[in-house]
Amino acid sequence: DRHARENVTTSDDLLRILVSLAERPEFAPVRAAMARSVQSRRLTRLPRSELAPDTAHKTGGLIGVCNDMALVGDGGATIAIAMLCDHEPDTGAVDLAAGRLARDVWKALREPGR
């Protein structure tokens, strides 16, 4: 098992990548591609109306591994989320949980008074 996963990343690594993607204009094509991926993967397990208007994400996984990193925003505020799950028997449940987490964090941060 250890040899199959010698290339590892951390959530800090992914968040650094996301911050660069969000802040650097030359990465606009990458952000656009990540936004299109929302139409075909995890976050779309939720109704589109429940997602932040500007959501871009990238998934990754192996058997038992389910990872997602996302930029979630509304044209004003943007948050970066990185989720790494290993030894997961039900990656479909993780897909749905990842979408709910992104939705709930974004909505909480957009509440009045925050």
C-alpha positions as CSV (number, residue, x, y, z in Angstrom):
1,D,0.0,0.0,0.0
2,R,2.8,2.4,0.9
3,H,4.5,1.9,-2.5
4,A,1.3,2.6,-4.4
5,R,1.1,6.1,-2.9
6,E,4.7,7.4,-2.8
7,N,3.6,10.7,-4.5
8,V,1.6,12.5,-1.8
9,T,0.3,15.9,-1.4
10,T,-1.1,17.9,1.5
11,S,-4.1,20.2,1.8
12,D,-1.6,23.0,2.3
13,D,0.0,22.2,-1.1
14,L,-3.4,22.3,-2.7
15,L,-4.4,25.5,-1.0
16,R,-1.2,27.2,-2.2
17,I,-2.0,26.1,-5.8
18,L,-5.6,27.4,-5.5
19,V,-4.4,30.8,-4.2
20,S,-2.1,31.1,-7.2
21,L,-4.9,30.1,-9.5
22,A,-7.2,32.7,-8.0
23,E,-4.8,35.6,-7.9
24,R,-2.8,35.3,-11.1
25,P,-4.4,36.5,-14.3
26,E,-2.3,34.1,-16.5
27,F,-4.2,31.2,-14.9
28,A,-7.6,32.3,-16.1
29,P,-7.7,29.5,-18.7
30,V,-7.0,27.0,-15.9
31,R,-9.8,28.4,-13.8
32,A,-12.1,28.3,-16.8
33,A,-11.3,24.6,-17.3
34,M,-11.9,23.9,-13.6
35,A,-15.2,25.7,-13.8
36,R,-16.3,23.5,-16.7
37,S,-15.4,20.4,-14.7
38,V,-18.1,21.2,-12.2
39,Q,-20.6,20.2,-14.9
40,S,-19.3,16.6,-14.9
41,R,-18.1,15.7,-11.4
42,R,-18.6,15.8,-7.7
43,L,-20.1,19.1,-6.9
44,T,-22.9,18.5,-9.4
45,R,-24.3,15.8,-7.2
46,L,-26.0,18.9,-5.7
47,P,-28.5,21.0,-7.6
48,R,-26.7,23.8,-9.5
49,S,-28.9,26.3,-7.5
50,E,-27.1,25.2,-4.3
51,L,-23.7,26.0,-5.6
52,A,-21.8,29.3,-5.5
53,P,-22.1,31.0,-8.9
54,D,-18.3,30.9,-9.5
55,T,-17.2,27.4,-8.6
56,A,-14.1,25.8,-10.1
57,H,-12.7,22.5,-8.9
58,K,-10.4,19.6,-9.7
59,T,-10.8,16.1,-8.5
60,G,-8.4,13.2,-8.1
61,G,-8.6,9.7,-6.9
62,L,-7.6,6.1,-6.8
63,I,-9.4,3.1,-5.4
64,G,-10.3,4.2,-1.9
65,V,-9.0,7.7,-2.4
66,C,-11.2,10.7,-3.1
67,N,-9.7,14.2,-3.4
68,D,-11.2,17.5,-4.4
69,M,-9.9,21.1,-4.4
70,A,-12.1,24.0,-5.3
71,L,-12.4,27.8,-5.6
72,V,-15.9,28.7,-4.5
73,G,-17.2,32.3,-4.9
74,D,-19.8,34.7,-6.1
75,G,-17.8,37.2,-8.0
76,G,-16.8,39.0,-4.8
77,A,-15.7,36.7,-2.1
78,T,-13.8,33.6,-3.0
79,I,-12.8,30.7,-0.7
80,A,-10.4,27.8,-1.4
81,I,-11.2,24.4,-0.1
82,A,-9.0,21.2,-0.3
83,M,-10.4,17.8,0.8
84,L,-8.2,14.7,0.9
85,C,-9.8,11.3,1.8
86,D,-7.9,8.0,2.0
87,H,-9.0,4.5,2.7
88,E,-12.6,5.5,1.8
89,P,-14.9,2.6,1.0
90,D,-17.7,4.8,-0.4
91,T,-16.3,7.5,-2.6
92,G,-19.8,8.3,-3.8
93,A,-20.7,9.4,-0.3
94,V,-17.5,11.4,-0.1
95,D,-18.4,13.1,-3.4
96,L,-21.7,14.3,-2.0
97,A,-20.2,15.3,1.3
98,A,-17.5,17.3,-0.5
99,G,-20.2,19.2,-2.4
100,R,-22.2,19.8,0.7
101,L,-19.1,21.1,2.6
102,A,-18.3,23.5,-0.2
103,R,-21.9,24.8,-0.3
104,D,-22.2,25.1,3.5
105,V,-18.9,26.9,4.0
106,W,-19.7,29.3,1.2
107,K,-23.2,30.0,2.5
108,A,-21.9,30.5,6.1
109,L,-19.3,33.0,5.0
110,R,-21.9,35.0,3.0
111,E,-24.3,35.4,5.9
112,P,-24.9,39.0,7.0
113,G,-22.5,40.1,9.7
114,R,-19.6,38.0,8.6
